[in-house]
Amino acid sequence: MLSTPVGRVRAAGLVEGVSALLLFFVAMPLKYGPPAGSEVSVLGKQVVFCVGAIHGGLFILYALITFIAWGKGAITFKFVAYAAIASIVPFGPFVIDRVLKRHEDRTTPDTVEAQR
């Protein structure tokens, strides 16, 4: 997966997607689920800060890797737009991964030769 620019976009998207799910479904419920001021809520606030910072860094890395792949001609602007939209929609990176996988399979030289 990491051997091609498209594979690196896919990997970065999946890691970013997992971090978003952790933020949405673990950290934020810890912060906002319990009564305000409770120990769990205070812990949740710290967890949201940490997971949010990690997610933010992974989001930037995903964008950077996507733009690098575009700059190398491995993906078109259409895929950059798909990746951008997918990065802001829950479960989006997992959906775009299928589209990118098909593109990678069609464009990777080893795969193209194997299909002949």
N, C-alpha and C positions, 0 to 999 in steps of 0.2 A: 504493500500500500504506500509506503513512504518512498518508493523508488521513482515515482513520477510526480510532476507538479500537480496533476489532478489528484493523485493519491494523497499528496500532502494537504491539499485543500479539504479532501474528504476526512482525513484524520483530524485536522484542526477543527473542522466543523463538528465532528462527533464529540470531541473533548469539550468544546465550547457548549454544545447542547447538553451534555451531562452536567456541566457546571451550572447551567441555567435551571435545569430541573432540580438540582440540589438547593439552589437559591429559592426557587418558587415553592417547592414541596417539603423542604426540611427547615431551612433557616427562617423563612418568613413566617410559617406557622408557629415556630418557637417564639418568635418575637411578638406576633399579633394575636396568637391563640389564647394564652393565659391572661389573667387580669393584669392591667398595667401596674408596674411597680413590683410585681412578684419576682421571686428569684429566677424563675424560668424565663420570664419576660426580659429580665436584665441579661441573662445568659443569651437569650435569643438575639438581643440587640448586638452583642459582641459577635455572635456567630454570623449574623447578617453582614456586619462590617467586614469580617474576614472573608467569608465566601463571596461577598459582593466585590471585594477588591480582586480576588483571584479571578472571578468571572470577568470582570472588566479587563484585566490583563489578557485573558484568553480571547476575549472578543476582539481586542486590538490585534493580537497575534493572528487570529482567523482572517481579519480584514487584510492584514499585511501579506499573509501567505496567498490569499486570493488575488490580490493585486499583482504579486510577483508572478503567479501563474498566468495571469492575463498579459503581463508584460512580455513573458516568454512565448506568447502565442498558443499556450496549451488550452486556454479556454477563451471564449468570446465574451463580449460585454453582456450578452444575454445571461450567461452563467454567473457573471459577477452580480448582475441584478438579482437573479434567483438567490444567490448566496446572501446578499444583503437583506432581502425580504425574509429569507429563512432564519436569519440570525435574530430577528426581533419577534418571531412567532414561536410560541412554545411548541416543541417537537418539530419545528421547521428544519433544523439541520439533519434530522433523521429522514425526512421526506426528500430533501434535495440530494442526500447521499445516493439514493437510488438513481436519480437523474445523472449525477456525476459519474456513477459507476458505469452506467451504459455508455456515456461519452468516453470514459477512460477505456473501456473495452473496445470501442470502435476505433480509437485513435492511437492506442499503444502499438508500436511496431510488432512486438512479440505476439500479441493477440491477433493482429491483422494477418500475420503470416500463418498462425495456427489455424485460422479459419479457411485458408486457401486449400 
